[in-house]
């Protein structure tokens, strides 16, 4: 029994060494690619494994920064090159120091995905500087989520990045769309809680991205009276203005011309007018509209509701809700739809 136990122990050690050798036999570019699938904090943590691994994380093409992770243990590790650098800097903001140092050491000529999640109170004045690094490295995917209360004006260079394919922003960001807007490869656009500097910015932004296939906009936008979306390739559209329903704000016009739209999710107060056409490809529509009769003429909103329903009536699956919505004193949204299809 003792000999069997020793044989099993030796066999395990051999398998461990073989596994270790197989990993180390991989070329640096493959190892860096593997590290790109990890959160950047953990990718940096591999720098303590050996001298060879010390700088492999600097060639990772995906950068994923998450302030919910702890950075203090890394800064105290004696073999961590990044940790030694951090220990010499301001320890009051370890997350900022971590991101600064990683971007300073980063050696790859391209960044595929740049992800930044800030869930705590944080000074976002550094976000633009970090974003500029990604833009200079021909980034294709950007995801930024913050909870900073102070508004941050995004750099104009974000709207002229010709390699960008995915843009997801959640936070108190101000978007000033330049006349030189050029995002020829943008396909996925998700905006949540952002603000535009003028009413025409949203329409100008969307119209300048002709390859868009997926749009999600969630915000409390009182100043967007007119929304015009006309895109030949768009397949999924979410317009959720539920954050602002307590403000009783009715938009003037909603214009949609989307021949390839498959899914439509719309939450808002009923607009004064809808011009919806070319939705023959629509498969699913979720409509949740509300109406404050004290804020407008009931006859106007009756016609508006019919215009909305006619526009989405081609959907194979249609869900209508309305939080007690009424058009006039007696006609509910469901009754209007029954009248329409009857």
Order of alpha helices (4+ residues) and beta strands (2+ residues): alpha-alpha-alpha-beta-alpha-alpha-alpha-beta-alpha-beta-beta-beta-beta-beta-beta-alpha-beta-beta-beta-beta-beta-beta-beta-alpha-beta-beta-beta-alpha
